[in-house]
């Protein structure tokens, strides 16, 4: 949306549902899947391998 406070539809909305620790602004600011991996790693205190696995399983080949 134009005010950049709500996630867009599609994958960003799914991110909001799966990872509830993200604010709408953080989701809107995500650049790519690698950025999502880094954010998941930080927010959920996971190692990079686990965060990458979680994002890959979630994204199923899709890109933000």
N, CA, C and O atoms as a GROMACS GRO file, in nm:
protein
  256
    1UNK      N    1   0.083  -0.118   0.000
    1UNK     CA    2   0.000   0.000   0.000
    1UNK      C    3   0.088   0.125   0.000
    1UNK      O    4   0.207   0.116   0.027
    2UNK      N    5   0.032   0.233  -0.028
    2UNK     CA    6   0.111   0.353  -0.047
    2UNK      C    7   0.174   0.406   0.081
    2UNK      O    8   0.278   0.472   0.074
    3UNK      N    9   0.115   0.381   0.197
    3UNK     CA   10   0.175   0.433   0.320
    3UNK      C   11   0.287   0.344   0.373
    3UNK      O   12   0.352   0.379   0.471
    4UNK      N   13   0.309   0.230   0.308
    4UNK     CA   14   0.421   0.140   0.339
    4UNK      C   15   0.415   0.087   0.483
    4UNK      O   16   0.519   0.053   0.539
    5UNK      N   17   0.297   0.080   0.542
    5UNK     CA   18   0.285   0.027   0.678
    5UNK      C   19   0.217  -0.110   0.679
    5UNK      O   20   0.221  -0.179   0.780
    6UNK      N   21   0.155  -0.149   0.570
    6UNK     CA   22   0.093  -0.281   0.560
    6UNK      C   23   0.164  -0.361   0.454
    6UNK      O   24   0.199  -0.308   0.348
    7UNK      N   25   0.187  -0.489   0.480
    7UNK     CA   26   0.252  -0.570   0.378
    7UNK      C   27   0.166  -0.582   0.253
    7UNK      O   28   0.043  -0.573   0.259
    8UNK      N   29   0.231  -0.601   0.141
    8UNK     CA   30   0.160  -0.623   0.017
    8UNK      C   31   0.093  -0.760   0.022
    8UNK      O   32   0.118  -0.839   0.112
    9UNK      N   33   0.011  -0.786  -0.075
    9UNK     CA   34  -0.054  -0.917  -0.081
    9UNK      C   35   0.047  -1.023  -0.120
    9UNK      O   36   0.163  -0.993  -0.148
   10UNK      N   37   0.004  -1.146  -0.123
   10UNK     CA   38   0.089  -1.255  -0.166
   10UNK      C   39   0.190  -1.298  -0.061
   10UNK      O   40   0.156  -1.316   0.056
   11UNK      N   41   0.312  -1.313  -0.104
   11UNK     CA   42   0.416  -1.370  -0.018
   11UNK      C   43   0.439  -1.284   0.106
   11UNK      O   44   0.462  -1.339   0.214
   12UNK      N   45   0.435  -1.154   0.094
   12UNK     CA   46   0.457  -1.068   0.211
   12UNK      C   47   0.348  -1.088   0.316
   12UNK      O   48   0.375  -1.085   0.436
   13UNK      N   49   0.226  -1.108   0.272
   13UNK     CA   50   0.117  -1.135   0.367
   13UNK      C   51   0.140  -1.269   0.436
   13UNK      O   52   0.114  -1.284   0.555
   14UNK      N   53   0.190  -1.367   0.360
   14UNK     CA   54   0.219  -1.498   0.418
   14UNK      C   55   0.333  -1.488   0.520
   14UNK      O   56   0.331  -1.558   0.622
   15UNK      N   57   0.431  -1.402   0.493
   15UNK     CA   58   0.541  -1.380   0.588
   15UNK      C   59   0.484  -1.328   0.719
   15UNK      O   60   0.523  -1.372   0.827
   16UNK      N   61   0.393  -1.233   0.710
   16UNK     CA   62   0.330  -1.175   0.829
   16UNK      C   63   0.258  -1.284   0.910
   16UNK      O   64   0.263  -1.282   1.033
   17UNK      N   65   0.193  -1.377   0.842
   17UNK     CA   66   0.122  -1.484   0.911
   17UNK      C   67   0.216  -1.586   0.972
   17UNK      O   68   0.193  -1.635   1.082
   18UNK      N   69   0.323  -1.620   0.901
   18UNK     CA   70   0.416  -1.724   0.948
   18UNK      C   71   0.507  -1.674   1.059
   18UNK      O   72   0.526  -1.742   1.159
   19UNK      N   73   0.563  -1.556   1.041
   19UNK     CA   74   0.660  -1.502   1.136
   19UNK      C   75   0.601  -1.378   1.201
   19UNK      O   76   0.623  -1.267   1.153
   20UNK      N   77   0.528  -1.396   1.309
   20UNK     CA   78   0.454  -1.288   1.374
   20UNK      C   79   0.539  -1.182   1.442
   20UNK      O   80   0.487  -1.079   1.484
   21UNK      N   81   0.668  -1.206   1.454
   21UNK     CA   82   0.754  -1.106   1.520
   21UNK      C   83   0.789  -0.989   1.429
   21UNK      O   84   0.844  -0.890   1.476
   22UNK      N   85   0.757  -0.998   1.300
   22UNK     CA   86   0.788  -0.891   1.206
   22UNK      C   87   0.679  -0.785   1.209
   22UNK      O   88   0.560  -0.817   1.211
   23UNK      N   89   0.720  -0.660   1.208
   23UNK     CA   90   0.622  -0.551   1.192
   23UNK      C   91   0.589  -0.539   1.043
   23UNK      O   92   0.663  -0.588   0.958
   24UNK      N   93   0.480  -0.473   1.015
   24UNK     CA   94   0.441  -0.451   0.875
   24UNK      C   95   0.549  -0.371   0.802
   24UNK      O   96   0.575  -0.397   0.684
   25UNK      N   97   0.610  -0.276   0.870
   25UNK     CA   98   0.716  -0.196   0.807
   25UNK      C   99   0.837  -0.283   0.773
   25UNK      O  100   0.897  -0.268   0.666
   26UNK      N  101   0.874  -0.374   0.863
   26UNK     CA  102   0.988  -0.462   0.837
   26UNK      C  103   0.960  -0.552   0.716
   26UNK      O  104   1.048  -0.574   0.633
   27UNK      N  105   0.839  -0.602   0.708
   27UNK     CA  106   0.803  -0.688   0.595
   27UNK      C  107   0.807  -0.608   0.465
   27UNK      O  108   0.859  -0.655   0.364
   28UNK      N  109   0.753  -0.489   0.467
   28UNK     CA  110   0.752  -0.405   0.348
   28UNK      C  111   0.893  -0.368   0.303
   28UNK      O  112   0.918  -0.346   0.185
   29UNK      N  113   0.986  -0.362   0.398
   29UNK     CA  114   1.124  -0.322   0.366
   29UNK      C  115   1.211  -0.437   0.318
   29UNK      O  116   1.324  -0.414   0.274
   30UNK      N  117   1.162  -0.561   0.325
   30UNK     CA  118   1.242  -0.675   0.280
   30UNK      C  119   1.277  -0.660   0.133
   30UNK      O  120   1.191  -0.629   0.050
   31UNK      N  121   1.404  -0.684   0.101
   31UNK     CA  122   1.453  -0.666  -0.036
   31UNK      C  123   1.445  -0.795  -0.117
   31UNK      O  124   1.408  -0.794  -0.235
   32UNK      N  125   1.479  -0.906  -0.054
   32UNK     CA  126   1.483  -1.033  -0.125
   32UNK      C  127   1.482  -1.146  -0.023
   32UNK      O  128   1.475  -1.121   0.098
   33UNK      N  129   1.488  -1.269  -0.072
   33UNK     CA  130   1.482  -1.384   0.020
   33UNK      C  131   1.601  -1.388   0.114
   33UNK      O  132   1.587  -1.430   0.229
   34UNK      N  133   1.718  -1.346   0.067
   34UNK     CA  134   1.836  -1.345   0.153
   34UNK      C  135   1.816  -1.247   0.270
   34UNK      O  136   1.858  -1.274   0.383
   35UNK      N  137   1.754  -1.136   0.241
   35UNK     CA  138   1.722  -1.039   0.346
   35UNK      C  139   1.625  -1.102   0.447
   35UNK      O  140   1.640  -1.082   0.567
   36UNK      N  141   1.528  -1.177   0.398
   36UNK     CA  142   1.435  -1.247   0.487
   36UNK      C  143   1.509  -1.348   0.574
   36UNK      O  144   1.480  -1.359   0.693
   37UNK      N  145   1.604  -1.420   0.517
   37UNK     CA  146   1.684  -1.516   0.595
   37UNK      C  147   1.755  -1.444   0.709
   37UNK      O  148   1.750  -1.489   0.823
   38UNK      N  149   1.819  -1.332   0.678
   38UNK     CA  150   1.891  -1.257   0.782
   38UNK      C  151   1.797  -1.206   0.891
   38UNK      O  152   1.831  -1.208   1.009
   39UNK      N  153   1.678  -1.162   0.850
   39UNK     CA  154   1.582  -1.110   0.948
   39UNK      C  155   1.526  -1.222   1.036
   39UNK      O  156   1.510  -1.206   1.157
   40UNK      N  157   1.495  -1.336   0.974
   40UNK     CA  158   1.446  -1.452   1.051
   40UNK      C  159   1.554  -1.498   1.148
   40UNK      O  160   1.525  -1.528   1.264
   41UNK      N  161   1.676  -1.503   1.101
   41UNK     CA  162   1.789  -1.543   1.186
   41UNK      C  163   1.798  -1.452   1.308
   41UNK      O  164   1.816  -1.500   1.420
   42UNK      N  165   1.787  -1.324   1.288
   42UNK     CA  166   1.799  -1.226   1.397
   42UNK      C  167   1.678  -1.231   1.490
   42UNK      O  168   1.693  -1.240   1.612
   43UNK      N  169   1.559  -1.224   1.434
   43UNK     CA  170   1.436  -1.216   1.515
   43UNK      C  171   1.413  -1.342   1.599
   43UNK      O  172   1.366  -1.334   1.712
   44UNK      N  173   1.448  -1.457   1.542
   44UNK     CA  174   1.419  -1.583   1.609
   44UNK      C  175   1.543  -1.650   1.666
   44UNK      O  176   1.536  -1.763   1.714
   45UNK      N  177   1.656  -1.580   1.661
   45UNK     CA  178   1.782  -1.629   1.717
   45UNK      C  179   1.816  -1.769   1.668
   45UNK      O  180   1.847  -1.859   1.747
   46UNK      N  181   1.810  -1.785   1.536
   46UNK     CA  182   1.844  -1.912   1.472
   46UNK      C  183   1.981  -1.902   1.409
   46UNK      O  184   2.028  -1.792   1.380
   47UNK      N  185   2.045  -2.015   1.387
   47UNK     CA  186   2.168  -2.010   1.310
   47UNK      C  187   2.128  -1.993   1.162
   47UNK      O  188   2.014  -2.018   1.124
   48UNK      N  189   2.224  -1.952   1.082
   48UNK     CA  190   2.195  -1.920   0.942
   48UNK      C  191   2.141  -2.041   0.865
   48UNK      O  192   2.052  -2.026   0.782
   49UNK      N  193   2.195  -2.158   0.892
   49UNK     CA  194   2.151  -2.279   0.822
   49UNK      C  195   2.003  -2.306   0.850
   49UNK      O  196   1.927  -2.336   0.758
   50UNK      N  197   1.963  -2.295   0.975
   50UNK     CA  198   1.823  -2.319   1.010
   50UNK      C  199   1.732  -2.212   0.950
   50UNK      O  200   1.625  -2.244   0.897
   51UNK      N  201   1.772  -2.086   0.959
   51UNK     CA  202   1.693  -1.977   0.901
   51UNK      C  203   1.678  -1.995   0.751
   51UNK      O  204   1.570  -1.975   0.696
   52UNK      N  205   1.787  -2.034   0.683
   52UNK     CA  206   1.783  -2.057   0.539
   52UNK      C  207   1.687  -2.171   0.506
   52UNK      O  208   1.609  -2.162   0.412
   53UNK      N  209   1.695  -2.278   0.583
   53UNK     CA  210   1.606  -2.393   0.562
   53UNK      C  211   1.460  -2.351   0.578
   53UNK      O  212   1.375  -2.387   0.497
   54UNK      N  213   1.431  -2.276   0.684
   54UNK     CA  214   1.293  -2.232   0.710
   54UNK      C  215   1.240  -2.144   0.597
   54UNK      O  216   1.127  -2.161   0.551
   55UNK      N  217   1.322  -2.050   0.552
   55UNK     CA  218   1.280  -1.960   0.444
   55UNK      C  219   1.264  -2.038   0.314
   55UNK      O  220   1.167  -2.016   0.240
   56UNK      N  221   1.358  -2.128   0.284
   56UNK     CA  222   1.347  -2.208   0.161
   56UNK      C  223   1.219  -2.293   0.161
   56UNK      O  224   1.150  -2.301   0.060
   57UNK      N  225   1.190  -2.355   0.274
   57UNK     CA  226   1.069  -2.438   0.285
   57UNK      C  227   0.944  -2.352   0.268
   57UNK      O  228   0.847  -2.395   0.206
   58UNK      N  229   0.947  -2.234   0.324
   58UNK     CA  230   0.834  -2.142   0.314
   58UNK      C  231   0.817  -2.089   0.172
   58UNK      O  232   0.707  -2.090   0.118
   59UNK      N  233   0.926  -2.045   0.112
   59UNK     CA  234   0.920  -1.976  -0.018
   59UNK      C  235   0.891  -2.071  -0.133
   59UNK      O  236   0.827  -2.032  -0.230
   60UNK      N  237   0.938  -2.194  -0.124
   60UNK     CA  238   0.916  -2.295  -0.229
   60UNK      C  239   0.951  -2.239  -0.368
   60UNK      O  240   0.874  -2.254  -0.462
   61UNK      N  241   1.068  -2.175  -0.377
   61UNK     CA  242   1.114  -2.126  -0.505
   61UNK      C  243   1.066  -1.986  -0.541
   61UNK      O  244   1.113  -1.927  -0.639
   62UNK      N  245   0.974  -1.931  -0.463
   62UNK     CA  246   0.925  -1.795  -0.492
   62UNK      C  247   1.024  -1.692  -0.440
   62UNK      O  248   1.103  -1.720  -0.350
   63UNK      N  249   1.022  -1.576  -0.497
   63UNK     CA  250   1.104  -1.464  -0.454
   63UNK      C  251   1.014  -1.352  -0.404
   63UNK      O  252   0.903  -1.333  -0.451
   64UNK      N  253   1.066  -1.279  -0.307
   64UNK     CA  254   0.991  -1.164  -0.254
   64UNK      C  255   0.983  -1.059  -0.362
   64UNK      O  256   0.924  -0.953  -0.341
   0.00000   0.00000   0.00000
